[in-house]
Amino acid sequence: MPHVEASQLLGAVIRYAQAVRQDGNRFTPSMRKWLENRQYVKWLASEPIRTEWGGITRQWLSQHAISLVPAGAWTDSVEQTFWAHVKTGEDPETVAQRLVNEINERSQAS
Protein backbone atom coordinates (compact mmCIF):
# COMPACT_ATOMS: atom_id res chain seq x y z
CA MET A 1 0.00 0.00 0.00
CA PRO A 2 1.56 3.33 -1.04
CA HIS A 3 1.98 6.17 1.45
CA VAL A 4 -1.01 8.50 1.54
CA GLU A 5 -0.54 12.17 2.41
CA ALA A 6 -2.96 13.83 4.80
CA SER A 7 -4.23 16.10 2.01
CA GLN A 8 -4.98 13.06 -0.18
CA LEU A 9 -6.84 11.38 2.67
CA LEU A 10 -8.84 14.53 3.34
CA GLY A 11 -9.78 14.67 -0.35
CA ALA A 12 -10.94 11.04 -0.17
CA VAL A 13 -13.05 11.80 2.90
CA ILE A 14 -14.66 14.79 1.18
CA ARG A 15 -15.42 12.84 -2.03
CA TYR A 16 -16.88 9.98 0.01
CA ALA A 17 -18.99 12.34 2.14
CA GLN A 18 -20.38 14.02 -0.98
CA ALA A 19 -21.31 10.64 -2.45
CA VAL A 20 -22.98 9.53 0.79
CA ARG A 21 -24.92 12.79 0.99
CA GLN A 22 -26.22 12.32 -2.57
CA ASP A 23 -27.22 8.73 -1.87
CA GLY A 24 -29.02 8.96 1.48
CA ASN A 25 -29.79 5.23 1.63
CA ARG A 26 -26.16 4.11 1.39
CA PHE A 27 -24.80 2.05 4.28
CA THR A 28 -21.97 4.01 5.82
CA PRO A 29 -19.40 2.35 8.04
CA SER A 30 -17.99 4.21 11.02
CA MET A 31 -15.01 6.39 10.21
CA ARG A 32 -12.78 4.09 12.26
CA LYS A 33 -13.83 1.04 10.21
CA TRP A 34 -13.60 3.01 6.98
CA LEU A 35 -9.98 3.92 7.77
CA GLU A 36 -8.97 0.55 9.26
CA ASN A 37 -10.31 -1.35 6.26
CA ARG A 38 -8.61 1.12 3.90
CA GLN A 39 -11.90 1.82 2.15
CA TYR A 40 -10.58 5.32 1.45
CA VAL A 41 -8.29 3.93 -1.28
CA LYS A 42 -11.08 3.82 -3.85
CA TRP A 43 -11.91 7.46 -3.07
CA LEU A 44 -8.38 8.78 -3.63
CA ALA A 45 -8.02 11.00 -6.68
CA SER A 46 -6.57 8.98 -9.55
CA GLU A 47 -4.52 11.92 -10.78
CA PRO A 48 -3.69 15.38 -9.48
CA ILE A 49 -6.30 18.04 -9.97
CA ARG A 50 -5.32 20.34 -12.82
CA THR A 51 -5.58 24.06 -12.32
CA GLU A 52 -8.00 25.79 -14.62
CA TRP A 53 -9.20 29.35 -14.41
CA GLY A 54 -11.44 31.18 -16.82
CA GLY A 55 -11.23 28.34 -19.33
CA ILE A 56 -7.42 28.44 -19.42
CA THR A 57 -6.06 24.92 -18.99
CA ARG A 58 -2.57 23.48 -19.21
CA GLN A 59 -3.40 22.37 -22.74
CA TRP A 60 -4.42 25.93 -23.67
CA LEU A 61 -1.16 27.29 -22.24
CA SER A 62 0.81 24.69 -24.14
CA GLN A 63 -0.87 25.55 -27.45
CA HIS A 64 -0.76 29.33 -27.03
CA ALA A 65 2.57 29.84 -25.29
CA ILE A 66 4.74 26.99 -24.01
CA SER A 67 5.13 25.28 -27.38
CA LEU A 68 6.02 28.60 -29.02
CA VAL A 69 9.16 29.30 -26.99
CA PRO A 70 12.47 27.43 -26.64
CA ALA A 71 12.37 24.37 -24.39
CA GLY A 72 12.72 25.36 -20.75
CA ALA A 73 12.10 29.05 -21.39
CA TRP A 74 8.54 28.96 -20.02
CA THR A 75 9.43 28.96 -16.32
CA ASP A 76 7.28 29.05 -13.20
CA SER A 77 8.09 32.75 -12.93
CA VAL A 78 6.82 33.41 -16.47
CA GLU A 79 3.67 31.43 -15.73
CA GLN A 80 3.07 33.40 -12.55
CA THR A 81 3.41 36.60 -14.57
CA PHE A 82 0.90 35.25 -17.09
CA TRP A 83 -1.66 34.45 -14.38
CA ALA A 84 -1.12 37.76 -12.60
CA HIS A 85 -2.01 39.67 -15.77
CA VAL A 86 -4.92 37.42 -16.74
CA LYS A 87 -6.48 37.57 -13.28
CA THR A 88 -6.46 41.36 -13.41
CA GLY A 89 -8.64 41.24 -16.51
CA GLU A 90 -6.19 41.25 -19.41
CA ASP A 91 -7.01 39.09 -22.41
CA PRO A 92 -5.21 35.72 -22.03
CA GLU A 93 -4.28 35.52 -25.72
CA THR A 94 -2.76 38.99 -25.64
CA VAL A 95 -0.78 38.24 -22.48
CA ALA A 96 0.44 34.91 -23.84
CA GLN A 97 1.53 36.46 -27.13
CA ARG A 98 3.34 39.30 -25.35
CA LEU A 99 5.24 36.86 -23.11
CA VAL A 100 6.08 34.59 -26.07
CA ASN A 101 7.43 37.58 -27.99
CA GLU A 102 9.53 38.74 -25.01
CA ILE A 103 10.99 35.26 -24.43
CA ASN A 104 11.76 34.72 -28.11
CA GLU A 105 13.38 38.16 -28.45
CA ARG A 106 15.60 37.47 -25.42
CA SER A 107 16.61 34.07 -26.76
CA GLN A 108 17.50 35.52 -30.18
CA ALA A 109 19.59 38.26 -28.55
CA SER A 110 21.61 35.68 -26.62
BELSUL-V287505 format. One record per pair of residues at least 12 apart in sequence whose ideal C-beta (glycine too) atoms are under 7 Angstrom apart, sorted by the first residue. I is the first residue (numbers start at 1). J is the second residue. D is the distance in whole Angstrom. If there is no record, write none. Layout:
BEGIN
I/J/D  I/J/D
END
This chain:
BEGIN
1/38/7  4/44/7  8/44/6  9/40/6  11/45/6  12/40/4  12/43/4  12/44/5  15/43/5  16/43/5  54/86/7  56/86/7  56/92/5  64/93/6  64/96/5  65/96/4  65/99/6  65/100/5  68/100/5  69/100/6  69/103/4  69/104/6  70/107/5  73/103/5  73/107/6  78/99/6  78/103/7  81/99/7  82/95/6  82/96/7  82/99/6
END
